[in-house]
Amino acid sequence: MPPKRRTAGTPSREQKSGSRKSSSPDTKHSNVVTPEKHEEKDLEFITLCKDLLVTNLVCDNAWAIWESVAKSAENVNGSNKPLWGACIFISAVDMEDMCFTFTELQKAVGLSVKQFFNLVRKMDENVDTISPKVNSAVTKLEKKYEVSLALYQRFVKTCAKIYSAPDEVKRQEILHSSWIMFLLAKGTVLQMEDDLVIAFQLLLCVLEFCTKRCPSTLLQPLYKSAISTTAQSPPTRSSRRSKAKARPPEVDVQLLETLCKESDCSVDEVKNVYQSSFCAFLDSMNLTGSQELPTALVDTFSNEYEKLYHKNKDFDARLFLVDDETLSLGKVNTTTVEMTPRKNQSGEESVPIPPQTPIRAAMYSIQQLRGELTSASDQPSGNLIVYFKNCTVDPSEEITKRVEQLGQIFCQKFAEAVGQRCEGLGKERFTLGVQLYYKVMESMLKSEEKRLSVQNFSKLLNNATFHTSLLACALEVVMATYVGNSLKNGNENGNETDLCFPWILDVFQLYAFDFYKVIESFIKAEPTLKHNMIEHLGRCEQQIMESIAWKADSPLFELLRQSREEGPGEQAEPPATLNQPLQHNHTAADLYLSPLRPSRQVLAAEVDTSAVPSSQPPVPGIRQHRSNSLSLFYKKLYRMAYLRLKMLFSPLLTSHPELEHIIWTLLQHTLQNEYELMKDRHLDQLMMCAMYAICKVKNVDLRFKTIVTAYKELPNTNQEIFKRVLIREGQYDSIIVFYNLVFMQKLKTNILQYSSPRPPPLSPIPHIPRSPYKYPSSPLRVPGGNVYISPLKSGRMTPSVMTPRSRILVSIGESFGTSDKFQKINQMVSSTDWSLKRRLEGDSTPKPLKRLRFDVDGQDEADGSKSSGESTLIQKLAEMSSARSRMQEQKLKEEAEKEDPEP
């Protein structure tokens, strides 16, 4: 007999109330919130605290937070209740004393998930009330909600394809029991519940389990035919009596293949999840061998999930089943996402394609990756074996042994992060990484052979750091592909179970500075990398340069110390080279065979004859050159720092354009000469301090709070950067404290020089090339508006050479806004030297036009590279041409003035 409906497993009010009381620990009478102890507080606020069972300490702290935001915060729906709820949540998280679940808080204040998140962030904009701990909790909740929402939406769509509806009541019972069974399984076997891919694979296991036990009358034809006859037979009395002799559940392979095919999911991976994780869950619930539908167990599932829900203190995902307002995203938003039309790459006509939901996008990316590696092996290819045998010292045995050892470490750490029964999944992902590792290694060696005309790469192939870094980069591509849309959060919020970068560095105990050396060569050696993955690796490189490479134990500091000991002429990268194009001809071999900077002939000789590790001490008496890896690192660091500075400068100091160059000079000086300030800190911390310091000495009114507010709007920022700055060993405080106690004390003399009549010389502005990590054909947004620019496609009418007068072409004929947008474009064109490369890379207002810039023969504007054949003569000719053009323009202008009639 089926259970009473009561929304099939969703909690009733009585059940929730009972669970609240049973889950709350016994507290002393002094901790009970009573109006008498809080007479100075609003009675309605005290009532809310009582309803949520918070302690006196949480109540007092929440009221103090409320008082700090009351002046600047606006009422929500005419009531202070939502703000009070947010204050209570912040207080409870900060004090690690959560006596309520997130759903209970939502119900008490009448806010949906999105409304609550928006309110908390709005509070943080008005008054900095959100600590890194609270921000991390909110981010984790938001990520889990987005994953759960995506899973539920896919669950509903998949069930609509599986089940017909002759008996709607029975169909709803199956849906409710299946969803709650999945929630319980996910919470039981997965430690990282916000892993979208593994959770979806587990959902397919649950659907397979329920579908093959469902009466055929409730199934759609596709799934009715997919179920084997043995799986579809009804349970017998003997099967019910033999529960004590449970046998392992048999997977209906044909049904599972149908489910996976409809979802573009790997059958082998889902089988692995079924056998390793889902079977363990069935054992724990005594369901192994059972042939019955789980509808009769819906209350059991619901009660067990209730315990997990109260333990985690998060939202009740069962409420998706009843479209509860606390979990509602809004029908308009969902419909817009699902029905948005897309265009093909040619842009000629609209082509309807399947909507890119988070799950579909993740499955598609995984499918593409696996497809690209179909022909690759997890063992060295014949070509690689030839390269190995050509080495002075054959690295084959060491490479195989290293891969095996790192594989064991990877699988162990993966299981610790995701779930102890997920080690098999970790092994599958590691195998994909090894396939990519060998594929890219072979491509790199072929490129080096062509570049150097040698086949003996003994020194490079016997370098353990090179191999570990290359394998780590391959695995990062695999892991980021599986993370999908959730990789946008990265590991910036300190989530210890996040599999995104830099998780792989911790797994392999690899220095970030060593990992950075392989990124660019990896991208160039693997042409099948998709756009989003190239951008992800570019973001990894940026994280390394801005903070991770500056950890106290980083080898970067030893290289900088050696560079300083060699004298003032041997800085990491001389400022004089900043305005030169960034050369992109360094390969992984160049960087891993540092610190020497040999010529191509010397490098070829070393690779050809040497098998000695690159860490050998320098020969006494021989002057050493700058490290290739250090030089390129600083070139990229300077350019990234300048771009970040321009992004922050634009909304704050456009009325003082002269300060940009001065602030950049101070920041560049700090990175070059006071690099110890970067130890265990972030580049953006020094950038904000440099901006504040220069404004201070130049008597420009700019407060740190204003800087921080603008900084929050920049991409890839994290509030912990300005709220938790290292002051001294083990002590952290806000960026203002860091400025007063550390930055100003270290740089006071230098900063004051900028207020003197003879300030220090300004550092050159870095030459900003087109990023090597972006497709040249990708449309790029003009900062400050919704205008996108695509590179001009070559055609038969396109001139082969662009002259200064024809550099900017405007296409009229497509309406993209009001006339004021044209005026803005005109202002940019007429009042600035619109350096197209800088503007497209996200820079703000360029410097005023001082002189026309002409293309120099041998220099490619697309990537900033300069041919080796450029000579001083060509430069002189260009300067002469520039001067002649200016004289001609001046003459034409004077003649035009003579012809104008007198007024």
PAKETI-537191 format. One line per field, with one value per residue (C-alpha): x, y, z negated; residue in three letters. Coordinates in steps of 0.02 Angstrom, whole numbers. Layout:
c1 X/...
c2 Y/...
c3 Z/...
resn ala/...
//
This chain:
c1 0/79/115/8/51/104/205/295/438/443/449/288/283/273/420/525/481/525/688/733/707/796/943/973/1090/1036/1085/1102/961/1076/1095/909/863/730/659/709/894/882/769/870/836/683/553/526/713/715/567/662/813/703/624/797/857/1012/1116/1133/1308/1249/1101/1210/1335/1197/1119/1288/1305/1128/1169/1323/1224/1059/1106/1156/1042/871/718/671/486/448/520/687/664/768/913/899/905/1062/1143/1100/1173/1334/1350/1319/1445/1579/1555/1539/1376/1242/1085/976/981/989/812/744/822/746/574/587/630/539/687/735/913/955/871/972/1138/1103/1057/1217/1324/1231/1268/1451/1450/1375/1478/1617/1529/1568/1720/1816/1738/1562/1606/1672/1513/1402/1504/1497/1309/1283/1389/1297/1130/1178/1237/1079/967/1053/1037/853/813/899/813/641/682/753/605/487/574/572/397/228/79/-69/-63/-1/-8/104/220/239/278/418/488/485/563/697/748/757/851/976/996/1030/1154/1245/1259/1315/1449/1515/1617/1614/1430/1455/1551/1425/1490/1507/1341/1256/1335/1267/1095/1100/1137/983/876/939/896/720/678/713/598/458/300/313/146/230/377/401/436/623/653/526/628/795/758/806/667/751/760/578/505/406/480/432/402/566/661/581/627/806/859/982/1073/1089/1188/1275/1154/1173/1183/1063/1196/1074/969/1123/1190/1023/1025/1206/1177/1031/1143/1305/1388/1527/1455/1619/1627/1447/1480/1629/1519/1387/1505/1613/1497/1315/1329/1405/1254/1133/1225/1208/1020/998/937/1063/968/799/685/555/523/593/426/384/547/519/492/649/748/672/711/892/911/836/984/1109/1019/1025/1205/1259/1150/1115/958/829/843/682/589/632/495/359/431/458/485/646/731/644/757/618/528/579/764/754/653/774/923/838/764/903/938/1118/1209/1334/1514/1491/1357/1257/1097/1021/1039/942/1056/1023/1029/1194/1138/1278/1265/1254/1405/1507/1461/1503/1674/1714/1657/1770/1920/1896/1873/2037/2128/2049/2205/2324/2399/2441/2611/2752/2725/2851/2913/2939/3035/3152/3181/3216/3342/3432/3471/3643/3555/3394/3254/3125/3133/3130/2983/2879/2921/2879/2710/2667/2715/2623/2471/2460/2474/2344/2214/2237/2216/2068/1979/2015/1937/1786/1748/1844/1751/1792/1972/1925/1860/2023/2117/2013/2049/2234/2240/2168/2299/2440/2377/2380/2551/2633/2543/2604/2779/2797/2734/2857/3005/2960/2954/3123/3199/3144/3205/3376/3408/3455/3376/3468/3365/3449/3459/3277/3207/3306/3239/3112/3037/2997/2905/2809/2757/2704/2600/2524/2474/2393/2297/2243/2164/2073/2015/1957/1861/1767/1734/1648/1558/1600/1785/1747/1760/1929/2010/2007/1896/2003/1889/2003/1908/1907/1991/2030/2199/2310/2250/2363/2517/2481/2454/2622/2712/2760/2820/2705/2857/2910/2733/2722/2870/2772/2604/2642/2736/2593/2465/2571/2605/2422/2322/2161/2141/1974/1957/1890/2034/2164/2085/2087/2273/2302/2209/2318/2472/2399/2365/2544/2616/2503/2519/2556/2735/2771/2750/2891/2969/2963/3125/3082/3161/3325/3334/3299/3432/3560/3508/3535/3706/3765/3751/3635/3652/3577/3400/3267/3213/3282/3147/3222/3151/2972/2921/2994/2883/2867/2961/2870/3010/3054/3012/2997/3175/3239/3150/3189/3371/3390/3472/3596/3542/3639/3635/3544/3708/3757/3583/3592/3762/3699/3545/3647/3784/3732/3628/3677/3530/3509/3527/3717/3817/3889/4070/4176/4248/4122/3993/3818/3677/3500/3385/3273/3129/3153/3170/3011/2919/2956/2913/2742/2724/2756/2631/2498/2528/2512/2350/2278/2329/2244/2084/2082/2139/2001/1850/1945/2066/2016/2020/2205/2278/2453/2453/2441/2622/2684/2586/2653/2831/2811/2734/2870/3005/2927/2921/3101/3188/3074/3012/3019/2855/2774/2819/2657/2560/2464/2512/2348/2391/2547/2451/2317/2448/2548/2392/2346/2525/2544/2373/2424/2586/2501/2360/2226/2078/2061/2017/2064/1881/1848/1994/1930/1752/1817/1933/1787/1718/1874/1871/1946/1954/1929/1889/2016/2149/2110/2038/2175/2350/2508/2580/2716/2741/2576/2487/2358/2255/2171/2260/2255/2354/2476/2499/2536/2645/2736/2719/2741/2882/2978/2950/2928/3086/3047/2865/2909/3025/2872/2818/2990/3033/3146/3049/3125/3123/2966/2973/2934/2756/2754/2721/2555/2545/2392/2373/2442/2298/2157/2097/2138/1963/1868/1760/1823/1721/1766/1779/1637/1504/1417/1520/1614/1755/1809/1970/1941/1925/2039/1953/1991/1949/2055/2216/2373/2450/2357/2410/2399/2245/2157/2201/2028/1886/1705/1566/1401/1242/1205/1114/1191/1128/1086/1184/1273/1368/1433/1485/1583/1671/1711/1783/1894/1955/1985/2054/2168/2299/2184/2308/2195/2293/2283/2100/2052/2146/2037/2133/2047/2077/2240/2368/2338/2399/2577/2635/2579/2639/2690/2705/2888/2943/2973/2855/2689/2553/2453/2572/2702/2840/2987/3087/3270/3311/3259/3403/3444/3431/3250/3209/3288/3189/3030/3071/3109/2944/2853/2934/2898/2715/2697/2773/2655/2504/2560/2582/2409/2334/2419/2359/2181/2186/2243/2098/1967/1876/1903/1757
c2 0/166/295/448/583/725/787/620/643/832/882/930/1073/953/852/1009/1074/909/900/1075/1032/866/936/1082/1043/1072/1248/1328/1439/1591/1566/1572/1736/1825/2001/2047/2026/2130/2275/2397/2295/2292/2164/2097/2068/1972/1867/1823/1771/1660/1579/1537/1473/1584/1614/1778/1805/1785/1898/2036/2028/2028/2183/2271/2231/2297/2461/2483/2462/2541/2715/2665/2514/2529/2436/2279/2261/2392/2288/2273/2085/2032/2140/2072/1896/1937/2011/1854/1743/1845/1841/1653/1611/1725/1653/1474/1453/1406/1349/1354/1296/1414/1366/1400/1574/1603/1550/1665/1820/1779/1783/1670/1610/1740/1880/1835/1829/1996/2074/2014/2081/2246/2261/2232/2373/2497/2450/2321/2201/2037/1944/1821/1680/1740/1773/1595/1524/1625/1576/1392/1401/1491/1366/1218/1298/1327/1147/1080/1189/1128/948/966/1050/908/781/849/849/674/604/682/577/419/415/431/495/376/378/550/509/358/456/594/466/395/568/619/459/460/641/617/453/548/687/558/463/624/680/507/458/627/740/874/890/1039/934/948/806/671/720/707/537/481/547/435/287/327/343/175/95/166/150/-37/-65/40/-40/-42/49/206/205/293/175/213/162/21/-63/-22/-124/-307/-433/-495/-320/-288/-443/-408/-458/-629/-684/-779/-622/-528/-663/-675/-500/-574/-654/-496/-506/-360/-262/-295/-145/-146/-101/-67/49/138/162/238/359/408/429/546/649/643/559/429/256/193/337/311/124/168/282/145/7/109/237/196/13/67/179/36/-74/58/67/-122/-105/-223/-359/-277/-273/-157/23/143/234/135/197/381/422/327/422/586/556/512/663/771/724/771/934/988/933/1040/1188/1230/1232/1093/1030/928/1092/1094/963/1084/1237/1320/1507/1495/1401/1489/1564/1654/1585/1730/1702/1515/1534/1664/1550/1401/1489/1611/1592/1577/1611/1508/1563/1641/1757/1747/1677/1621/1435/1356/1247/1156/1275/1274/1225/1197/1007/1005/1122/1014/852/928/988/817/732/845/812/624/633/727/594/443/405/452/321/323/250/336/327/255/430/471/309/359/528/440/322/467/543/529/459/365/441/305/212/371/443/284/269/452/439/286/370/532/430/349/518/597/461/465/655/649/522/628/780/701/542/389/277/391/336/244/407/489/352/381/567/535/419/557/675/553/534/723/732/613/694/869/808/733/893/997/887/893/1082/1089/971/1086/1241/1174/1039/913/753/731/813/726/875/924/746/707/861/798/971/987/821/854/1025/959/820/942/1058/914/862/1042/1042/879/936/1106/1021/914/1059/1152/1314/1302/1330/1518/1522/1439/1417/1602/1580/1452/1303/1161/1031/1131/1032/1189/1270/1277/1110/1013/1108/1053/873/862/980/1084/1264/1384/1470/1304/1269/1439/1394/1262/1351/1450/1307/1189/1302/1318/1130/1078/1161/1068/1163/1252/1440/1426/1311/1429/1569/1458/1422/1607/1641/1511/1603/1766/1692/1632/1802/1902/1796/1608/1624/1745/1621/1627/1462/1503/1483/1651/1742/1649/1697/1878/1875/1807/1938/2077/2011/2022/2212/2352/2309/2138/2169/2038/2140/2315/2451/2511/2356/2389/2487/2356/2219/2065/1926/1758/1648/1562/1378/1261/1202/1381/1408/1241/1250/1417/1508/1526/1630/1541/1576/1457/1371/1351/1287/1160/1102/1085/988/880/830/862/760/856/933/1120/1157/1131/1274/1407/1396/1516/1666/1659/1799/1727/1803/1836/1687/1659/1609/1759/1883/1823/1813/1996/2051/1973/2033/2215/2210/2127/2250/2399/2334/2304/2479/2556/2460/2526/2701/2726/2743/2840/2966/3013/3196/3175/3080/3138/3029/2865/2868/2919/2781/2656/2715/2687/2515/2464/2525/2422/2263/2286/2347/2304/2134/2068/2163/2034/1887/1798/1946/1995/2111/2207/2252/2344/2422/2496/2559/2641/2731/2793/2849/2953/3033/3077/3165/3251/3316/3223/3174/2985/2876/2694/2648/2726/2628/2466/2497/2519/2371/2255/2289/2225/2047/1904/1997/1929/2033/1937/2029/2193/2125/2002/2065/1998/2125/2019/1833/1755/1923/1984/2143/2260/2343/2511/2438/2360/2529/2620/2489/2409/2491/2672/2631/2540/2665/2831/2910/2860/2915/3088/3117/3131/3289/3373/3494/3361/3196/3029/2990/2901/2718/2675/2618/2432/2381/2288/2154/2053/1914/1747/1663/1737/1688/1827/1811/1832/1987/2099/2223/2406/2453/2560/2508/2369/2391/2240/2246/2102/2103/2157/2006/2010/2025/2070/2254/2266/2364/2267/2411/2519/2702/2817/2898/2732/2642/2661/2603/2635/2530/2623/2528/2430/2515/2477/2617/2800/2947/2974/2812/2881/3039/2935/2846/3013/3078/2924/2940/3128/3159/3009/2905/2757/2617/2478/2341/2419/2464/2289/2214/2305/2466/2625/2801/2806/2945/3106/3109/3175/3114/3000/2822/2736/2551/2505/2386/2215/2239/2148/2243/2084/2008/2141/2031/2110/2027/1997/2093/2264/2386/2560/2623/2566/2652/2814/2803/2782/2934/3036/2981/3032/3205/3231/3186/3308/3447/3410/3413/3579/3653/3596/3670/3840/3844/3805/3949/4070/4021/4047/4215/4346/4367
c3 0/52/-82/-107/19/-95/56/59/-61/-76/-259/-348/-472/-618/-554/-529/-700/-781/-688/-742/-924/-915/-817/-934/-1078/-1256/-1306/-1475/-1533/-1522/-1333/-1296/-1211/-1312/-1291/-1469/-1429/-1271/-1316/-1210/-1052/-943/-1003/-828/-811/-976/-917/-758/-861/-970/-818/-751/-923/-920/-1076/-1170/-1100/-920/-956/-1030/-887/-756/-834/-832/-646/-617/-703/-593/-432/-484/-424/-248/-219/-140/-200/-106/-67/-196/-336/-424/-444/-292/-349/-525/-455/-357/-513/-613/-476/-470/-659/-671/-535/-607/-781/-714/-809/-681/-772/-616/-436/-289/-234/-408/-400/-227/-288/-439/-337/-174/-52/92/112/244/146/-9/84/167/-1/-85/57/54/-131/-94/35/-86/-239/-240/-358/-272/-334/-223/-326/-286/-105/-89/-168/-51/102/54/28/192/288/210/251/433/451/366/475/633/576/533/699/792/679/727/913/909/812/939/1072/966/890/973/873/877/686/635/448/470/584/454/320/426/461/278/215/351/315/126/150/258/129/-5/104/151/-29/-86/40/101/-9/124/168/284/412/554/663/531/453/623/654/485/536/690/576/472/628/692/524/522/707/720/570/640/716/906/919/849/969/1135/1282/1291/1111/1112/1249/1167/1009/1012/974/816/745/788/704/544/376/307/129/127/177/34/-90/-33/-84/-207/-60/42/202/286/395/580/694/841/968/1111/1003/935/1111/1164/1017/1052/1239/1208/1092/1193/1044/1041/1004/932/807/751/730/621/513/503/449/331/252/288/239/73/44/85/-40/-175/-143/-132/47/127/220/194/348/275/323/193/176/20/-59/-24/-208/-256/-126/-183/-367/-328/-217/-355/-465/-330/-296/-478/-494/-345/-396/-213/-104/-93/86/67/86/272/289/233/320/152/159/57/200/342/473/564/715/827/798/826/985/1053/1025/1105/1258/1307/1494/1547/1709/1803/1818/1989/1921/2082/2011/1848/1820/1677/1573/1407/1259/1165/992/865/878/1067/1080/960/1049/1218/1158/1085/1244/1348/1236/1241/1429/1453/1350/1435/1535/1393/1277/1093/1142/1240/1429/1550/1591/1406/1380/1522/1438/1273/1353/1438/1267/1189/1037/1081/974/1013/848/742/840/821/637/605/692/588/424/464/517/346/260/375/351/162/153/273/162/7/92/178/82/27/149/297/318/479/552/506/598/755/753/720/871/981/911/951/1129/1151/1065/1189/1337/1293/1250/1423/1504/1402/1450/1635/1624/1534/1661/1801/1708/1657/1789/1654/1589/1424/1285/1140/1024/1046/1039/882/794/665/638/823/826/665/728/898/820/697/840/935/779/749/922/882/710/773/914/788/671/813/771/587/625/631/441/446/277/234/83/-2/24/-27/75/237/377/476/489/386/314/432/369/191/247/335/214/365/357/450/528/605/668/754/865/960/987/1144/1229/1183/1269/1425/1432/1418/1558/1511/1348/1344/1318/1140/1090/1163/1061/906/924/952/790/702/762/700/527/521/564/449/291/294/357/215/73/-52/3/189/291/367/219/237/421/375/241/364/491/364/312/493/485/536/720/695/632/662/813/844/854/1018/1104/1048/1201/1318/1391/1281/1370/1370/1435/1271/1262/1114/1150/1135/969/886/939/850/760/905/1056/1195/1380/1495/1537/1355/1312/1453/1392/1213/1264/1380/1261/1082/962/806/710/739/554/560/480/596/646/539/629/772/776/776/878/821/804/954/841/724/867/954/788/751/928/910/730/778/920/814/671/788/863/690/638/790/752/574/624/753/637/503/575/752/698/653/803/762/605/699/756/583/496/621/588/401/428/551/431/291/394/453/296/149/208/29/3/119/6/-42/27/183/325/309/128/186/330/215/93/234/296/122/86/245/222/44/92/240/129/227/118/140/-9/-30/-45/126/200/123/186/365/344/305/479/566/636/536/371/197/44/-58/43/-45/-208/-253/-214/-293/-416/-492/-516/-569/-586/-460/-451/-327/-182/-274/-418/-293/-209/-372/-456/-310/-139/-193/-312/-175/-35/-126/-58/120/109/42/189/302/211/233/374/451/443/498/684/744/791/973/1008/1050/1228/1225/1359/1408/1280/1342/1250/1355/1525/1651/1724/1561/1541/1400/1299/1293/1108/1043/1166/1260/1419/1485/1613/1724/1825/2006/2119/2269/2437/2615/2581/2424/2451/2415/2317/2192/2193/2041/2118/2145/1984/1909/2021/1969/2044/2059/2096/1939/1797/1628/1517/1502/1569/1404/1432/1597/1505/1380/1523/1604/1441/1424/1604/1606/1432/1406/1490/1497/1481/1540/1458/1285/1299/1352/1206/1081/1049/997/1066/1165/1150/1250/1429/1437/1606/1744/1730/1889/1923/1929/2064/1988/1840/1833/1741/1711/1587/1558/1625/1713/1850/1821/1979/1915/1917/1855/2034/2047/1882/1945/2107/2008/1902/2058/2135/1977/1976/2162/2138/1994/2100/2245/2130/2056/2230/2285/2128/2158/2339/2285/2159/2294/2406/2269/2287/2155/2032
resn met/pro/pro/lys/arg/arg/thr/ala/gly/thr/pro/ser/arg/glu/gln/lys/ser/gly/ser/arg/lys/ser/ser/ser/pro/asp/thr/lys/his/ser/asn/val/val/thr/pro/glu/lys/his/glu/glu/lys/asp/leu/glu/phe/ile/thr/leu/cys/lys/asp/leu/leu/val/thr/asn/leu/val/cys/asp/asn/ala/trp/ala/ile/trp/glu/ser/val/ala/lys/ser/ala/glu/asn/val/asn/gly/ser/asn/lys/pro/leu/trp/gly/ala/cys/ile/phe/ile/ser/ala/val/asp/met/glu/asp/met/cys/phe/thr/phe/thr/glu/leu/gln/lys/ala/val/gly/leu/ser/val/lys/gln/phe/phe/asn/leu/val/arg/lys/met/asp/glu/asn/val/asp/thr/ile/ser/pro/lys/val/asn/ser/ala/val/thr/lys/leu/glu/lys/lys/tyr/glu/val/ser/leu/ala/leu/tyr/gln/arg/phe/val/lys/thr/cys/ala/lys/ile/tyr/ser/ala/pro/asp/glu/val/lys/arg/gln/glu/ile/leu/his/ser/ser/trp/ile/met/phe/leu/leu/ala/lys/gly/thr/val/leu/gln/met/glu/asp/asp/leu/val/ile/ala/phe/gln/leu/leu/leu/cys/val/leu/glu/phe/cys/thr/lys/arg/cys/pro/ser/thr/leu/leu/gln/pro/leu/tyr/lys/ser/ala/ile/ser/thr/thr/ala/gln/ser/pro/pro/thr/arg/ser/ser/arg/arg/ser/lys/ala/lys/ala/arg/pro/pro/glu/val/asp/val/gln/leu/leu/glu/thr/leu/cys/lys/glu/ser/asp/cys/ser/val/asp/glu/val/lys/asn/val/tyr/gln/ser/ser/phe/cys/ala/phe/leu/asp/ser/met/asn/leu/thr/gly/ser/gln/glu/leu/pro/thr/ala/leu/val/asp/thr/phe/ser/asn/glu/tyr/glu/lys/leu/tyr/his/lys/asn/lys/asp/phe/asp/ala/arg/leu/phe/leu/val/asp/asp/glu/thr/leu/ser/leu/gly/lys/val/asn/thr/thr/thr/val/glu/met/thr/pro/arg/lys/asn/gln/ser/gly/glu/glu/ser/val/pro/ile/pro/pro/gln/thr/pro/ile/arg/ala/ala/met/tyr/ser/ile/gln/gln/leu/arg/gly/glu/leu/thr/ser/ala/ser/asp/gln/pro/ser/gly/asn/leu/ile/val/tyr/phe/lys/asn/cys/thr/val/asp/pro/ser/glu/glu/ile/thr/lys/arg/val/glu/gln/leu/gly/gln/ile/phe/cys/gln/lys/phe/ala/glu/ala/val/gly/gln/arg/cys/glu/gly/leu/gly/lys/glu/arg/phe/thr/leu/gly/val/gln/leu/tyr/tyr/lys/val/met/glu/ser/met/leu/lys/ser/glu/glu/lys/arg/leu/ser/val/gln/asn/phe/ser/lys/leu/leu/asn/asn/ala/thr/phe/his/thr/ser/leu/leu/ala/cys/ala/leu/glu/val/val/met/ala/thr/tyr/val/gly/asn/ser/leu/lys/asn/gly/asn/glu/asn/gly/asn/glu/thr/asp/leu/cys/phe/pro/trp/ile/leu/asp/val/phe/gln/leu/tyr/ala/phe/asp/phe/tyr/lys/val/ile/glu/ser/phe/ile/lys/ala/glu/pro/thr/leu/lys/his/asn/met/ile/glu/his/leu/gly/arg/cys/glu/gln/gln/ile/met/glu/ser/ile/ala/trp/lys/ala/asp/ser/pro/leu/phe/glu/leu/leu/arg/gln/ser/arg/glu/glu/gly/pro/gly/glu/gln/ala/glu/pro/pro/ala/thr/leu/asn/gln/pro/leu/gln/his/asn/his/thr/ala/ala/asp/leu/tyr/leu/ser/pro/leu/arg/pro/ser/arg/gln/val/leu/ala/ala/glu/val/asp/thr/ser/ala/val/pro/ser/ser/gln/pro/pro/val/pro/gly/ile/arg/gln/his/arg/ser/asn/ser/leu/ser/leu/phe/tyr/lys/lys/leu/tyr/arg/met/ala/tyr/leu/arg/leu/lys/met/leu/phe/ser/pro/leu/leu/thr/ser/his/pro/glu/leu/glu/his/ile/ile/trp/thr/leu/leu/gln/his/thr/leu/gln/asn/glu/tyr/glu/leu/met/lys/asp/arg/his/leu/asp/gln/leu/met/met/cys/ala/met/tyr/ala/ile/cys/lys/val/lys/asn/val/asp/leu/arg/phe/lys/thr/ile/val/thr/ala/tyr/lys/glu/leu/pro/asn/thr/asn/gln/glu/ile/phe/lys/arg/val/leu/ile/arg/glu/gly/gln/tyr/asp/ser/ile/ile/val/phe/tyr/asn/leu/val/phe/met/gln/lys/leu/lys/thr/asn/ile/leu/gln/tyr/ser/ser/pro/arg/pro/pro/pro/leu/ser/pro/ile/pro/his/ile/pro/arg/ser/pro/tyr/lys/tyr/pro/ser/ser/pro/leu/arg/val/pro/gly/gly/asn/val/tyr/ile/ser/pro/leu/lys/ser/gly/arg/met/thr/pro/ser/val/met/thr/pro/arg/ser/arg/ile/leu/val/ser/ile/gly/glu/ser/phe/gly/thr/ser/asp/lys/phe/gln/lys/ile/asn/gln/met/val/ser/ser/thr/asp/trp/ser/leu/lys/arg/arg/leu/glu/gly/asp/ser/thr/pro/lys/pro/leu/lys/arg/leu/arg/phe/asp/val/asp/gly/gln/asp/glu/ala/asp/gly/ser/lys/ser/ser/gly/glu/ser/thr/leu/ile/gln/lys/leu/ala/glu/met/ser/ser/ala/arg/ser/arg/met/gln/glu/gln/lys/leu/lys/glu/glu/ala/glu/lys/glu/asp/pro/glu/pro
//
